[in-house]
Amino acid sequence: MEITIILEHLIPKYASFQIRPLLSSFHTLFRELCRVNREAFLATVVRELDVATSRVAVKTNAVGNYFTLLDWVNYILPLSSADNEDFVHYLPDLVRWQGFLLYKCLAEAKKKGLRASALRTTRACLRGVFQQKQSIVSGNTVESYIKILSGAKTSPFASAVLLGVVAGVSARLRNKLPNEVVESSKSFFYDFFLKEILGSKTRVPEFVMVSLQWT
């Protein structure tokens, strides 16, 4: 009960927690709350993140709001991966939010440092969830990312950016299975970029096109 109250009070106030030391403190808080009661923590934090992400998706927000929520999503993903059942349950929403929030950070941040931080924290998150001790789990996670990001619920531009990051991270891991999954999915990547990005009738942002080089 206390975990639910804490998260319901803090998560909606994401706009107040944009200082780096505070973001770091939240990592500690999330880790400890998860340790106390994993089930209650994940259920509540995912529900509150759903509300918060839906809110910032409705209208333009300060880029700091997108970054704070992205930082939290990137920390929650590895925490949820400790249990396969939890991971499978929460992964679709977390991946969609991750793609959307990363896209918004890259699209609207005027400072290069914030864009770099958004990419850095996302890459660190992916390394954490892709470097599973069981290689089959790692491969399945990459495959799940690709399927989720190709779904209709995710915008093509946001999907393109995160797919590029997935491919780039996978190529640099010691565990070769994630990259093997990406390589075996190359035809999908090319079809996706041709249809959804190059075939788009709207102007494609430069940073989305840059993601092509990561695949």
Secondary structure, 3 states (H helix, E strand, C coil): CHHHHHHHHHHHHHHHCCCHHHHHHHHHHHHHHHHHCHHHHHHHHHHHHHHHHHHHHHCCCCHHHHHHHHHHHHHHHHHHCCCHHHHHHHHHHHHHHHHHHHHHHHHHCCCHHHHHHHHHHHHHHHHHHHCCCCHHHHHHHHHHHHHHHCCCCCCHHHHHHHHHHHHHHHHCCCCCHHHHHHHHCHHHHHHHHHHHHHCCCCCCCHHHHHHHHHC
